[in-house]
Amino acid sequence: MKRLLYTSLISTLFITSVALAQEEIPLPLFLGGQVKPIWVSISGISGEALQVLQFDLYVQGFSFTAPDAAQFLLSGRTMAT
């Protein structure tokens, strides 16, 4: 009888802790145009590597500009295969 009571108590505590761990956390909702882009300039990369990098950064909220107007400067080199 005690074993059943302990098993029920432990199961109840476990289920309660799992339910509390899954509590929703409110996140701010950013709609298009409300967040200013981060301006970057890319140099030294060309071809498909540049296209892929620009697309990935664009999706994350970056925009591209000249080096003198950029917040961040990205430079690199494309390695020959």
Backbone atoms as SQL, in Angstrom:
CREATE TABLE atoms (id INTEGER PRIMARY KEY, chain TEXT, resi INTEGER, resn TEXT, atom TEXT, x REAL, y REAL, z REAL);
INSERT INTO atoms VALUES
  (1, 'A', 1, 'MET', 'N', 0.817, -1.188, 0.000),
  (2, 'A', 1, 'MET', 'CA', 0.000, 0.000, 0.000),
  (3, 'A', 1, 'MET', 'C', 0.865, 1.258, 0.000),
  (4, 'A', 2, 'LYS', 'N', 1.934, 1.241, 0.828),
  (5, 'A', 2, 'LYS', 'CA', 2.829, 2.393, 0.878),
  (6, 'A', 2, 'LYS', 'C', 3.543, 2.583, -0.461),
  (7, 'A', 3, 'ARG', 'N', 3.867, 1.480, -1.077),
  (8, 'A', 3, 'ARG', 'CA', 4.557, 1.551, -2.363),
  (9, 'A', 3, 'ARG', 'C', 3.678, 2.234, -3.414),
  (10, 'A', 4, 'LEU', 'N', 2.411, 1.926, -3.448),
  (11, 'A', 4, 'LEU', 'CA', 1.471, 2.539, -4.369),
  (12, 'A', 4, 'LEU', 'C', 1.325, 4.031, -4.073),
  (13, 'A', 5, 'LEU', 'N', 1.273, 4.383, -2.805),
  (14, 'A', 5, 'LEU', 'CA', 1.168, 5.783, -2.409),
  (15, 'A', 5, 'LEU', 'C', 2.412, 6.566, -2.847),
  (16, 'A', 6, 'TYR', 'N', 3.585, 6.023, -2.602),
  (17, 'A', 6, 'TYR', 'CA', 4.826, 6.690, -3.002),
  (18, 'A', 6, 'TYR', 'C', 4.930, 6.819, -4.525),
  (19, 'A', 7, 'THR', 'N', 4.547, 5.781, -5.232),
  (20, 'A', 7, 'THR', 'CA', 4.585, 5.809, -6.693),
  (21, 'A', 7, 'THR', 'C', 3.632, 6.875, -7.226),
  (22, 'A', 8, 'SER', 'N', 2.446, 6.953, -6.653),
  (23, 'A', 8, 'SER', 'CA', 1.485, 7.976, -7.081),
  (24, 'A', 8, 'SER', 'C', 1.993, 9.373, -6.784),
  (25, 'A', 9, 'LEU', 'N', 2.572, 9.558, -5.607),
  (26, 'A', 9, 'LEU', 'CA', 3.096, 10.865, -5.223),
  (27, 'A', 9, 'LEU', 'C', 4.240, 11.295, -6.139),
  (28, 'A', 10, 'ILE', 'N', 5.153, 10.415, -6.420),
  (29, 'A', 10, 'ILE', 'CA', 6.286, 10.724, -7.295),
  (30, 'A', 10, 'ILE', 'C', 5.797, 11.012, -8.713),
  (31, 'A', 11, 'SER', 'N', 4.846, 10.233, -9.198),
  (32, 'A', 11, 'SER', 'CA', 4.297, 10.468, -10.539),
  (33, 'A', 11, 'SER', 'C', 3.620, 11.828, -10.631),
  (34, 'A', 12, 'THR', 'N', 2.868, 12.188, -9.604),
  (35, 'A', 12, 'THR', 'CA', 2.194, 13.488, -9.584),
  (36, 'A', 12, 'THR', 'C', 3.205, 14.624, -9.584),
  (37, 'A', 13, 'LEU', 'N', 4.241, 14.515, -8.785),
  (38, 'A', 13, 'LEU', 'CA', 5.273, 15.550, -8.741),
  (39, 'A', 13, 'LEU', 'C', 6.004, 15.662, -10.075),
  (40, 'A', 14, 'PHE', 'N', 6.292, 14.537, -10.695),
  (41, 'A', 14, 'PHE', 'CA', 6.985, 14.539, -11.983),
  (42, 'A', 14, 'PHE', 'C', 6.132, 15.207, -13.058),
  (43, 'A', 15, 'ILE', 'N', 4.868, 14.849, -13.128),
  (44, 'A', 15, 'ILE', 'CA', 3.976, 15.430, -14.139),
  (45, 'A', 15, 'ILE', 'C', 3.823, 16.927, -13.914),
  (46, 'A', 16, 'THR', 'N', 3.719, 17.352, -12.664),
  (47, 'A', 16, 'THR', 'CA', 3.599, 18.779, -12.352),
  (48, 'A', 16, 'THR', 'C', 4.860, 19.529, -12.755),
  (49, 'A', 17, 'SER', 'N', 6.021, 18.958, -12.491),
  (50, 'A', 17, 'SER', 'CA', 7.270, 19.638, -12.840),
  (51, 'A', 17, 'SER', 'C', 7.435, 19.738, -14.352),
  (52, 'A', 18, 'VAL', 'N', 7.005, 18.727, -15.090),
  (53, 'A', 18, 'VAL', 'CA', 7.072, 18.780, -16.549),
  (54, 'A', 18, 'VAL', 'C', 6.130, 19.855, -17.074),
  (55, 'A', 19, 'ALA', 'N', 4.953, 19.959, -16.521),
  (56, 'A', 19, 'ALA', 'CA', 3.990, 20.973, -16.958),
  (57, 'A', 19, 'ALA', 'C', 4.513, 22.377, -16.672),
  (58, 'A', 20, 'LEU', 'N', 5.167, 22.575, -15.541),
  (59, 'A', 20, 'LEU', 'CA', 5.724, 23.885, -15.214),
  (60, 'A', 20, 'LEU', 'C', 6.908, 24.230, -16.109),
  (61, 'A', 21, 'ALA', 'N', 7.676, 23.229, -16.491),
  (62, 'A', 21, 'ALA', 'CA', 8.838, 23.464, -17.339),
  (63, 'A', 21, 'ALA', 'C', 8.428, 23.882, -18.744),
  (64, 'A', 22, 'GLN', 'N', 7.201, 23.590, -19.151),
  (65, 'A', 22, 'GLN', 'CA', 6.744, 23.909, -20.490),
  (66, 'A', 22, 'GLN', 'C', 5.928, 25.195, -20.524),
  (67, 'A', 23, 'GLU', 'N', 6.086, 26.026, -19.517),
  (68, 'A', 23, 'GLU', 'CA', 5.376, 27.294, -19.471),
  (69, 'A', 23, 'GLU', 'C', 5.817, 28.179, -20.628),
  (70, 'A', 24, 'GLU', 'N', 4.872, 28.855, -21.262),
  (71, 'A', 24, 'GLU', 'CA', 5.196, 29.709, -22.390),
  (72, 'A', 24, 'GLU', 'C', 5.914, 30.966, -21.932),
  (73, 'A', 25, 'ILE', 'N', 6.896, 31.365, -22.687),
  (74, 'A', 25, 'ILE', 'CA', 7.639, 32.590, -22.421),
  (75, 'A', 25, 'ILE', 'C', 7.268, 33.580, -23.513),
  (76, 'A', 26, 'PRO', 'N', 6.690, 34.719, -23.152),
  (77, 'A', 26, 'PRO', 'CA', 6.312, 35.689, -24.193),
  (78, 'A', 26, 'PRO', 'C', 7.542, 36.307, -24.842),
  (79, 'A', 27, 'LEU', 'N', 7.543, 36.344, -26.147),
  (80, 'A', 27, 'LEU', 'CA', 8.636, 36.939, -26.900),
  (81, 'A', 27, 'LEU', 'C', 8.102, 38.137, -27.664),
  (82, 'A', 28, 'PRO', 'N', 8.920, 39.168, -27.821),
  (83, 'A', 28, 'PRO', 'CA', 8.441, 40.312, -28.591),
  (84, 'A', 28, 'PRO', 'C', 8.232, 39.913, -30.052),
  (85, 'A', 29, 'LEU', 'N', 7.186, 40.417, -30.645),
  (86, 'A', 29, 'LEU', 'CA', 6.857, 40.107, -32.025),
  (87, 'A', 29, 'LEU', 'C', 7.339, 41.240, -32.913),
  (88, 'A', 30, 'PHE', 'N', 8.242, 40.935, -33.821),
  (89, 'A', 30, 'PHE', 'CA', 8.766, 41.933, -34.734),
  (90, 'A', 30, 'PHE', 'C', 8.104, 41.742, -36.088),
  (91, 'A', 31, 'LEU', 'N', 7.351, 42.725, -36.501),
  (92, 'A', 31, 'LEU', 'CA', 6.708, 42.677, -37.804),
  (93, 'A', 31, 'LEU', 'C', 7.581, 43.403, -38.807),
  (94, 'A', 32, 'GLY', 'N', 7.451, 43.056, -40.059),
  (95, 'A', 32, 'GLY', 'CA', 8.272, 43.650, -41.100),
  (96, 'A', 32, 'GLY', 'C', 8.304, 45.169, -41.046),
  (97, 'A', 33, 'GLY', 'N', 9.496, 45.730, -41.139),
  (98, 'A', 33, 'GLY', 'CA', 9.657, 47.168, -41.181),
  (99, 'A', 33, 'GLY', 'C', 9.778, 47.840, -39.828),
  (100, 'A', 34, 'GLN', 'N', 9.598, 47.126, -38.754),
  (101, 'A', 34, 'GLN', 'CA', 9.682, 47.746, -37.444),
  (102, 'A', 34, 'GLN', 'C', 11.081, 47.666, -36.843),
  (103, 'A', 35, 'VAL', 'N', 11.915, 46.813, -37.366),
  (104, 'A', 35, 'VAL', 'CA', 13.266, 46.652, -36.851),
  (105, 'A', 35, 'VAL', 'C', 14.233, 47.210, -37.884),
  (106, 'A', 36, 'LYS', 'N', 15.117, 48.090, -37.437),
  (107, 'A', 36, 'LYS', 'CA', 16.091, 48.669, -38.368),
  (108, 'A', 36, 'LYS', 'C', 17.129, 47.618, -38.748),
  (109, 'A', 37, 'PRO', 'N', 17.543, 47.590, -40.002),
  (110, 'A', 37, 'PRO', 'CA', 18.558, 46.614, -40.418),
  (111, 'A', 37, 'PRO', 'C', 19.929, 46.984, -39.861),
  (112, 'A', 38, 'ILE', 'N', 20.790, 46.007, -39.765),
  (113, 'A', 38, 'ILE', 'CA', 22.178, 46.213, -39.378),
  (114, 'A', 38, 'ILE', 'C', 22.969, 46.322, -40.673),
  (115, 'A', 39, 'TRP', 'N', 23.641, 47.440, -40.866),
  (116, 'A', 39, 'TRP', 'CA', 24.340, 47.709, -42.123),
  (117, 'A', 39, 'TRP', 'C', 25.736, 47.112, -42.094),
  (118, 'A', 40, 'VAL', 'N', 26.055, 46.297, -43.093),
  (119, 'A', 40, 'VAL', 'CA', 27.364, 45.663, -43.214),
  (120, 'A', 40, 'VAL', 'C', 27.926, 45.898, -44.607),
  (121, 'A', 41, 'SER', 'N', 29.243, 45.798, -44.691),
  (122, 'A', 41, 'SER', 'CA', 29.934, 45.862, -45.967),
  (123, 'A', 41, 'SER', 'C', 30.801, 44.614, -46.091),
  (124, 'A', 42, 'ILE', 'N', 30.748, 43.970, -47.246),
  (125, 'A', 42, 'ILE', 'CA', 31.513, 42.741, -47.480),
  (126, 'A', 42, 'ILE', 'C', 32.534, 42.997, -48.571),
  (127, 'A', 43, 'SER', 'N', 33.773, 42.600, -48.320),
  (128, 'A', 43, 'SER', 'CA', 34.819, 42.728, -49.334),
  (129, 'A', 43, 'SER', 'C', 35.687, 41.480, -49.340),
  (130, 'A', 44, 'GLY', 'N', 36.287, 41.215, -50.480),
  (131, 'A', 44, 'GLY', 'CA', 37.213, 40.104, -50.602),
  (132, 'A', 44, 'GLY', 'C', 36.567, 38.753, -50.843),
  (133, 'A', 45, 'ILE', 'N', 35.265, 38.700, -50.959),
  (134, 'A', 45, 'ILE', 'CA', 34.559, 37.449, -51.218),
  (135, 'A', 45, 'ILE', 'C', 33.751, 37.640, -52.498),
  (136, 'A', 46, 'SER', 'N', 33.732, 36.637, -53.345),
  (137, 'A', 46, 'SER', 'CA', 33.010, 36.781, -54.610),
  (138, 'A', 46, 'SER', 'C', 32.316, 35.477, -54.974),
  (139, 'A', 47, 'GLY', 'N', 31.552, 35.535, -56.028),
  (140, 'A', 47, 'GLY', 'CA', 30.913, 34.342, -56.573),
  (141, 'A', 47, 'GLY', 'C', 29.812, 33.784, -55.693),
  (142, 'A', 48, 'GLU', 'N', 29.714, 32.467, -55.720),
  (143, 'A', 48, 'GLU', 'CA', 28.654, 31.786, -54.989),
  (144, 'A', 48, 'GLU', 'C', 28.799, 31.965, -53.481),
  (145, 'A', 49, 'ALA', 'N', 30.022, 32.035, -52.984),
  (146, 'A', 49, 'ALA', 'CA', 30.235, 32.247, -51.546),
  (147, 'A', 49, 'ALA', 'C', 29.632, 33.575, -51.107),
  (148, 'A', 50, 'LEU', 'N', 29.806, 34.621, -51.920),
  (149, 'A', 50, 'LEU', 'CA', 29.234, 35.931, -51.608),
  (150, 'A', 50, 'LEU', 'C', 27.713, 35.878, -51.649),
  (151, 'A', 51, 'GLN', 'N', 27.163, 35.220, -52.651),
  (152, 'A', 51, 'GLN', 'CA', 25.702, 35.124, -52.770),
  (153, 'A', 51, 'GLN', 'C', 25.095, 34.402, -51.571),
  (154, 'A', 52, 'VAL', 'N', 25.699, 33.310, -51.158),
  (155, 'A', 52, 'VAL', 'CA', 25.191, 32.542, -50.020),
  (156, 'A', 52, 'VAL', 'C', 25.306, 33.362, -48.740),
  (157, 'A', 53, 'LEU', 'N', 26.439, 34.013, -48.531),
  (158, 'A', 53, 'LEU', 'CA', 26.646, 34.835, -47.343),
  (159, 'A', 53, 'LEU', 'C', 25.655, 35.993, -47.292),
  (160, 'A', 54, 'GLN', 'N', 25.452, 36.665, -48.412),
  (161, 'A', 54, 'GLN', 'CA', 24.510, 37.784, -48.450),
  (162, 'A', 54, 'GLN', 'C', 23.087, 37.310, -48.171),
  (163, 'A', 55, 'PHE', 'N', 22.699, 36.190, -48.730),
  (164, 'A', 55, 'PHE', 'CA', 21.353, 35.677, -48.476),
  (165, 'A', 55, 'PHE', 'C', 21.169, 35.338, -47.007),
  (166, 'A', 56, 'ASP', 'N', 22.131, 34.632, -46.413),
  (167, 'A', 56, 'ASP', 'CA', 22.035, 34.257, -45.002),
  (168, 'A', 56, 'ASP', 'C', 21.958, 35.489, -44.105),
  (169, 'A', 57, 'LEU', 'N', 22.771, 36.481, -44.384),
  (170, 'A', 57, 'LEU', 'CA', 22.755, 37.701, -43.580),
  (171, 'A', 57, 'LEU', 'C', 21.460, 38.485, -43.783),
  (172, 'A', 58, 'TYR', 'N', 20.960, 38.530, -45.005),
  (173, 'A', 58, 'TYR', 'CA', 19.713, 39.232, -45.295),
  (174, 'A', 58, 'TYR', 'C', 18.552, 38.615, -44.505),
  (175, 'A', 59, 'VAL', 'N', 18.501, 37.296, -44.459),
  (176, 'A', 59, 'VAL', 'CA', 17.447, 36.607, -43.731),
  (177, 'A', 59, 'VAL', 'C', 17.516, 36.951, -42.238),
  (178, 'A', 60, 'GLN', 'N', 18.709, 37.173, -41.727),
  (179, 'A', 60, 'GLN', 'CA', 18.887, 37.489, -40.311),
  (180, 'A', 60, 'GLN', 'C', 18.704, 38.971, -39.994),
  (181, 'A', 61, 'GLY', 'N', 18.451, 39.810, -41.000),
  (182, 'A', 61, 'GLY', 'CA', 18.159, 41.208, -40.741),
  (183, 'A', 61, 'GLY', 'C', 19.269, 42.180, -41.084),
  (184, 'A', 62, 'PHE', 'N', 20.252, 41.743, -41.849),
  (185, 'A', 62, 'PHE', 'CA', 21.341, 42.621, -42.249),
  (186, 'A', 62, 'PHE', 'C', 21.041, 43.217, -43.624),
  (187, 'A', 63, 'SER', 'N', 21.560, 44.406, -43.871),
  (188, 'A', 63, 'SER', 'CA', 21.501, 45.033, -45.192),
  (189, 'A', 63, 'SER', 'C', 22.910, 45.428, -45.578),
  (190, 'A', 64, 'PHE', 'N', 23.123, 45.701, -46.855),
  (191, 'A', 64, 'PHE', 'CA', 24.474, 45.905, -47.366),
  (192, 'A', 64, 'PHE', 'C', 24.647, 47.325, -47.860),
  (193, 'A', 65, 'THR', 'N', 25.821, 47.880, -47.591),
  (194, 'A', 65, 'THR', 'CA', 26.110, 49.257, -47.945),
  (195, 'A', 65, 'THR', 'C', 27.609, 49.411, -48.193),
  (196, 'A', 66, 'ALA', 'N', 28.017, 50.632, -48.500),
  (197, 'A', 66, 'ALA', 'CA', 29.439, 50.936, -48.717),
  (198, 'A', 66, 'ALA', 'C', 30.192, 50.881, -47.379),
  (199, 'A', 67, 'PRO', 'N', 31.495, 50.643, -47.432),
  (200, 'A', 67, 'PRO', 'CA', 32.268, 50.523, -46.190),
  (201, 'A', 67, 'PRO', 'C', 32.191, 51.737, -45.263),
  (202, 'A', 68, 'ASP', 'N', 32.103, 52.939, -45.818),
  (203, 'A', 68, 'ASP', 'CA', 32.091, 54.124, -44.955),
  (204, 'A', 68, 'ASP', 'C', 30.761, 54.321, -44.229),
  (205, 'A', 69, 'ALA', 'N', 29.678, 53.653, -44.657),
  (206, 'A', 69, 'ALA', 'CA', 28.377, 53.794, -44.012),
  (207, 'A', 69, 'ALA', 'C', 27.983, 52.553, -43.205),
  (208, 'A', 70, 'ALA', 'N', 28.837, 51.539, -43.184),
  (209, 'A', 70, 'ALA', 'CA', 28.499, 50.269, -42.538),
  (210, 'A', 70, 'ALA', 'C', 28.785, 50.293, -41.039),
  (211, 'A', 71, 'GLN', 'N', 27.979, 49.527, -40.299),
  (212, 'A', 71, 'GLN', 'CA', 28.232, 49.334, -38.882),
  (213, 'A', 71, 'GLN', 'C', 29.312, 48.271, -38.673),
  (214, 'A', 72, 'PHE', 'N', 29.369, 47.305, -39.575),
  (215, 'A', 72, 'PHE', 'CA', 30.352, 46.226, -39.501),
  (216, 'A', 72, 'PHE', 'C', 30.991, 46.021, -40.867),
  (217, 'A', 73, 'LEU', 'N', 32.282, 45.728, -40.874),
  (218, 'A', 73, 'LEU', 'CA', 33.020, 45.438, -42.102),
  (219, 'A', 73, 'LEU', 'C', 33.385, 43.944, -42.087),
  (220, 'A', 74, 'LEU', 'N', 32.981, 43.230, -43.112),
  (221, 'A', 74, 'LEU', 'CA', 33.330, 41.815, -43.254),
  (222, 'A', 74, 'LEU', 'C', 34.293, 41.696, -44.410),
  (223, 'A', 75, 'SER', 'N', 35.435, 41.079, -44.154),
  (224, 'A', 75, 'SER', 'CA', 36.404, 40.899, -45.233),
  (225, 'A', 75, 'SER', 'C', 36.915, 39.475, -45.181),
  (226, 'A', 76, 'GLY', 'N', 37.309, 39.006, -46.315),
  (227, 'A', 76, 'GLY', 'CA', 37.807, 37.637, -46.398),
  (228, 'A', 76, 'GLY', 'C', 38.358, 37.363, -47.755),
  (229, 'A', 77, 'ARG', 'N', 38.504, 36.098, -48.027),
  (230, 'A', 77, 'ARG', 'CA', 38.984, 35.713, -49.344),
  (231, 'A', 77, 'ARG', 'C', 38.357, 34.378, -49.707),
  (232, 'A', 78, 'THR', 'N', 38.061, 34.224, -50.962),
  (233, 'A', 78, 'THR', 'CA', 37.503, 32.979, -51.458),
  (234, 'A', 78, 'THR', 'C', 38.656, 32.056, -51.772),
  (235, 'A', 79, 'MET', 'N', 38.634, 30.863, -51.226),
  (236, 'A', 79, 'MET', 'CA', 39.712, 29.918, -51.423),
  (237, 'A', 79, 'MET', 'C', 39.478, 29.134, -52.714),
  (238, 'A', 80, 'ALA', 'N', 40.495, 28.996, -53.509),
  (239, 'A', 80, 'ALA', 'CA', 40.402, 28.236, -54.767),
  (240, 'A', 80, 'ALA', 'C', 40.376, 26.750, -54.458),
  (241, 'A', 81, 'THR', 'N', 39.597, 26.014, -55.217),
  (242, 'A', 81, 'THR', 'CA', 39.532, 24.560, -54.984),
  (243, 'A', 81, 'THR', 'C', 40.358, 23.818, -56.003);
